[in-house]
Amino acid sequence: MTDNEHDIPQVPQPDDAVVGKEAGAQMLAAACAARDAFYATLGTVDADVLAPAINPAFMGGPRWPSLRQAWRVIRRPGSILLASDGLSDPFEDDDDVFVPRGHLLEVCVEAPLAAFDGADVSRSWLFDLIYQVSQNAADHGSIDLLLQRHGSVSMVLDLRDAPAGLEDGNEQVGVLLHQSASTIPPSFDTPYGEVLLLTATVLQPAELAFISEADDKAQSRRDLAAALAASPAGHLSVAGRAAVMPR
């Protein structure tokens, strides 16, 4: 992220907390059920979740709200959507106090079937992308506030096995987080309030440079999001597409 955006402080959530393991378990179950029901409207959801064998939080990685880290594979006609599954879980503290909606968001990426080449989704560069975006969201903690202030957020990632031509001169890959995907709702409802769903679109090096070199980076991201929405690929993450440069 750029422009010192990570310096925006966290603010208390307005939701009512509950106290005790039993009440917290009920809150978590209700939150998960709402998210599962929403994901089912996007396509056919694989029964199995993608999850690390060892929780990264135990090895110095960011802690997710309920500690659980997982991702869902959602199959759509001609594409696969990968979505985080746990960033909006209720927060649990050491005193068994549970606060709903976690980080107030989940993140997803969608790509054509051809981008996976029939290979294991969990070993694809696209899963590495959404995995890293998810961890960045958990580590930052207030990306929802950045979206409210700037309309979209960009970040650079060190992807494993990035497709040829996608990395910039620093061997990094740019990603735009936005809510302008035409076939992905910008949010979903839970019993505890609205949760944002942010779509990650991989950027071509020239598009990342367009943001990096702009005087008004927030406006450049908005312009780029609009140009992507109007392009043939739209919000889909396609490695080999032509760069879309706003005018």
GIDA-V60857 format. One record per run of one state. SS is the DSSP state (2 for helix, 1 for strand, 0 for the rest). FROM is the first residue (numbers start at 1). TO is the last residue. If there is no record, write none. Layout:
[[SS,FROM,TO] [SS,FROM,TO]]
//
This chain:
[[0,1,4] [2,5,7] [0,8,16] [1,17,19] [0,20,20] [2,21,42] [0,43,43] [1,44,45] [0,46,49] [1,50,50] [0,51,55] [2,56,59] [0,60,70] [1,71,76] [0,77,78] [1,79,84] [0,85,90] [1,91,92] [0,93,96] [1,97,99] [0,100,104] [1,105,112] [2,113,116] [0,117,120] [2,121,123] [0,124,124] [2,125,140] [0,141,142] [2,143,150] [0,151,152] [1,153,157] [0,158,172] [1,173,178] [0,179,186] [1,187,190] [0,191,192] [1,193,202] [0,203,204] [2,205,212] [0,213,216] [2,217,230] [0,231,247]]
//
